[in-house]
Amino acid sequence: MRANQKVEYELTAQKTIKNPGKFEGEMYYIPIFYEMALDGMADEDTETGWIFDLVNDDFKKYPELKGYDRLELTTDTNGFVFGQVYTMEEVKQA
């Protein structure tokens, strides 16, 4: 999937993706951040994925991210993508 392609995902009541595949069980915004990472828009590349420092625009688009400061995407050897959000306190403790 590229940014100009739209994929419709079936979501649970908690807004996680129900469709089988690399994003199954993840929040609806994970595929969007994944595409941004592939386009070089992540704030940091890691050995296992990407890190995004969340900003006001992210909170406006994805209200569920309010209260968090960082989103980390990782992939496994099977190509599945996982997202995790952190507060700055959690980042400092890591």
N, C-alpha and C positions, 0 to 999 in steps of 0.2 A: 504494500500500500504506500502510495506517495501522497504528499500534502494535497495535491489537486484531485485525488480520488476519494470518494466518500464511501465508507463501509458502514452499513447499518448493523449495530449490535443489539441483541436482545438483552435487556437489563433486568436485574432483580430489583426488589423494592429498595435495597440498599445501594443501588446504582453500580453493582458489579456486573461484569460481562458474563452472560450465560452461555454464549456460543462456544463450542469446542474450538480449540486452537491455542496459539501462543499467548493470547491475552485472557484466556478463560479464568474467571475468578478475580480478575483485577478490576479496579475502579475504571469508570468510563473514560477518564482523561488519560490513562496510561498509554493507549495507542497514539494519542496526539503528542505527548511528550517523547515517545519513542521515535516518531517521525521527525520531530525537531532535533533529537539527538543524531539521527542519521544524516540530517542536513547540516550538522556541525554547530548547532545552536545551544548545546549544553555548556554550562559554565566550567565543567571539569570532566575530563575523560579519566576513567580508572581502568584497571586491568580487567575488571568484570562488568563494566557498564559505564554509566554517566551520572553526573550530579547536576542538579538545577538548584540555584538559589532562587527561592520564590519571591516574587515582587507583587505589588498592588494589582497589576494587570492580571496576574494569575488568580488572585483572590476574587476579582470581579468575574472572571470567566468560570472559575471552579470554586464556588463558595465553601465546599467541603475542605479546602486547603487552608482556610483561615485558622490561625493559631499555630501554623507550622512555618518553618523557615527554609527547609530543604527537602527536595524530593530526589531520591536515588533510584535509578533503574539498574537492574542487573539481568543478565541472561544466563541460562544454563546450557549445558552441552547439547540439549535437545532443541534449543531455539526458543524456549519459553521465556517470556519477559515478566519480571516481577518489579513492582513498585513499592517503595517504603518512604514514608514521610517522617521528618524529625523536627523537633524544636531546637533552638540554638543551645539550650541547656543539654539536650541529649547529644548534640554534635560535640560539645566541649568535653563531655564525659567519655566519649568514645576514643 
